[in-house]
Amino acid sequence: MKHLSDEELVRLYIETQKNTYFERLYERYCDKVYRKCLSFTKDPLQAEDLTHDIFLKLVIKLGGFKEQAKFSTWLYSITYNHCTDHMRSPQRRTEVYMDEGWERLDVGNDDGLAELAEMEAQQLKRAMEHLDPTEQSLLLMKYQDNISIRELADLNGITESAVKMRLKRTRDKLRKYYLEGAVFWLLVAIKAVLSIRWPFR
């Protein structure tokens, strides 16, 4: 069964209703879905609950999989939408956390530069929190998970040019929110540089 593609497993599951085909899909994607849920919640228990809910939802939705996009892309879309809905609920703050990879920059062993890089990452995170969850998800799917424009268009039922326009508008908003805090970080950077250049004041 290992040689079967995701799409073949879906077709076989729909045709036969045998759990072994669904279990194989679960084995392939459980960890990836969990990690994505964890990037939203930063809470392992909540991430487990969301992962469980997503796979329950997947059982119901599999019959509607039309293979317009890869199964993995389609599943990630379900994951994003479910996590976004969860974050929108009144009990939750409407923010999406970025994966750890977005927060870490390679700045060598210079503690001063590492501190500045961390400040930049925090500013980017704060800027992301100003976007609504749908905008956050679109950016993350494109730039964090490398989902293509065509696949995003298929998933959202819109044209590729509409996806590009949404991405541009969302990037512009993110840049605006990010730059609003840039003056502060610039002052911090100048202070850090001056303290390194003239340590004996």
VONU-796160 format. One line per 8 residues: number of its first residue (from 1); their letters; for each residue x negated, y, z of C-alpha. Coordinates in steps of 0.1 Angstrom, whole numbers, plus 5000, padded with zeros to 4 digits. Layout:
NUM> a> X:Y:Z | ... $
//
This chain:
1> mkhlsdee> 5000:5000:5000 | 4970:5023:5004 | 4967:5027:4967 | 5002:5041:4963 | 5005:5078:4958 | 5027:5099:4981 | 5052:5103:4954 | 5054:5066:4948 $
9> lvrlyiet> 5059:5060:4985 | 5088:5085:4985 | 5104:5068:4955 | 5100:5034:4970 | 5114:5045:5004 | 5145:5061:4987 | 5151:5030:4966 | 5146:5004:4993 $
17> qkntyfer> 5151:5023:5026 | 5122:5002:5040 | 5105:5019:5069 | 5071:5006:5059 | 5069:5032:5031 | 5079:5061:5054 | 5055:5049:5080 | 5027:5051:5055 $
25> lyerycdk> 5036:5087:5047 | 5038:5094:5085 | 5003:5079:5090 | 4989:5100:5062 | 5003:5133:5074 | 5011:5131:5111 | 4978:5146:5122 | 4979:5174:5096 $
33> vyrkclsf> 5014:5184:5105 | 5005:5183:5142 | 4975:5206:5136 | 4996:5230:5116 | 5022:5231:5144 | 4995:5236:5170 | 4981:5266:5150 | 5016:5282:5154 $
41> tkdplqae> 5022:5274:5190 | 4988:5270:5206 | 5007:5245:5229 | 4999:5208:5224 | 5033:5197:5239 | 5053:5221:5218 | 5032:5210:5188 | 5041:5174:5194 $
49> dlthdifl> 5078:5182:5197 | 5077:5202:5165 | 5059:5174:5147 | 5085:5149:5158 | 5113:5172:5147 | 5097:5178:5113 | 5094:5141:5106 | 5130:5135:5116 $
57> klviklgg> 5140:5163:5093 | 5118:5147:5066 | 5138:5115:5067 | 5169:5134:5059 | 5153:5156:5032 | 5134:5129:5013 | 5163:5123:4990 | 5161:5159:4978 $
65> fkeqakfs> 5124:5157:4969 | 5124:5165:4932 | 5086:5162:4926 | 5084:5198:4914 | 5054:5202:4936 | 5031:5177:4952 | 5046:5159:4982 | 5019:5173:5005 $
73> twlysity> 5028:5209:4994 | 5065:5202:4999 | 5059:5187:5034 | 5037:5217:5043 | 5066:5240:5032 | 5090:5221:5055 | 5064:5224:5083 | 5059:5261:5078 $
81> nhctdhmr> 5097:5268:5076 | 5104:5247:5107 | 5076:5264:5128 | 5087:5298:5115 | 5123:5292:5126 | 5110:5280:5160 | 5089:5311:5164 | 5118:5333:5155 $
89> spqrrtev> 5141:5319:5182 | 5150:5344:5209 | 5130:5325:5235 | 5098:5329:5214 | 5077:5359:5204 | 5077:5363:5166 | 5041:5357:5159 | 5021:5330:5141 $
97> ymdegwer> 4986:5321:5152 | 4959:5315:5126 | 4939:5283:5126 | 4906:5285:5144 | 4887:5287:5112 | 4901:5322:5105 | 4889:5334:5139 | 4852:5323:5137 $
105> ldvgnddg> 4826:5341:5116 | 4790:5329:5113 | 4770:5357:5128 | 4739:5337:5139 | 4726:5341:5174 | 4730:5379:5178 | 4754:5383:5207 | 4762:5419:5198 $
113> laelaeme> 4772:5409:5163 | 4792:5379:5176 | 4811:5402:5199 | 4819:5426:5170 | 4830:5396:5148 | 4853:5385:5176 | 4868:5420:5179 | 4874:5420:5141 $
121> aqqlkram> 4891:5386:5144 | 4913:5399:5172 | 4922:5429:5151 | 4931:5407:5122 | 4953:5386:5144 | 4971:5417:5158 | 4976:5429:5122 | 4991:5395:5113 $
129> ehldpteq> 5015:5398:5142 | 5031:5429:5126 | 5042:5408:5096 | 5074:5389:5098 | 5071:5351:5100 | 5080:5345:5063 | 5052:5369:5052 | 5028:5352:5076 $
137> slllmkyq> 5037:5318:5062 | 5032:5329:5026 | 4997:5343:5033 | 4987:5312:5053 | 4999:5288:5027 | 4981:5306:5000 | 4948:5316:5017 | 4945:5290:5045 $
145> dnisirel> 4959:5259:5028 | 4950:5268:4992 | 4985:5261:4979 | 4986:5273:4943 | 5008:5302:4930 | 5027:5277:4908 | 5034:5254:4938 | 5045:5284:4959 $
153> adlngite> 5068:5295:4931 | 5083:5260:4928 | 5088:5257:4966 | 5105:5291:4968 | 5126:5288:4936 | 5111:5320:4922 | 5087:5329:4893 | 5049:5329:4896 $
161> savkmrlk> 5049:5367:4890 | 5074:5371:4919 | 5050:5351:4942 | 5021:5373:4931 | 5041:5404:4939 | 5051:5391:4973 | 5015:5382:4981 | 5003:5417:4970 $
169> rtrdklrk> 5029:5435:4991 | 5022:5413:5021 | 4984:5418:5017 | 4990:5456:5014 | 5010:5455:5046 | 4983:5435:5064 | 4956:5458:5052 | 4976:5488:5065 $
177> yylegavf> 4981:5473:5099 | 4945:5462:5100 | 4931:5496:5091 | 4952:5514:5117 | 4929:5498:5143 | 4898:5502:5122 | 4888:5536:5136 | 4886:5521:5171 $
185> wllvaika> 4864:5492:5159 | 4842:5516:5139 | 4836:5536:5171 | 4828:5504:5190 | 4804:5493:5162 | 4786:5527:5162 | 4782:5525:5200 | 4768:5490:5197 $
193> vlsirwpf> 4743:5500:5170 | 4732:5531:5190 | 4726:5510:5221 | 4705:5485:5202 | 4685:5513:5185 | 4679:5533:5216 | 4679:5508:5245 | 4658:5530:5268 $
201> r> 4680:5560:5275 $
//
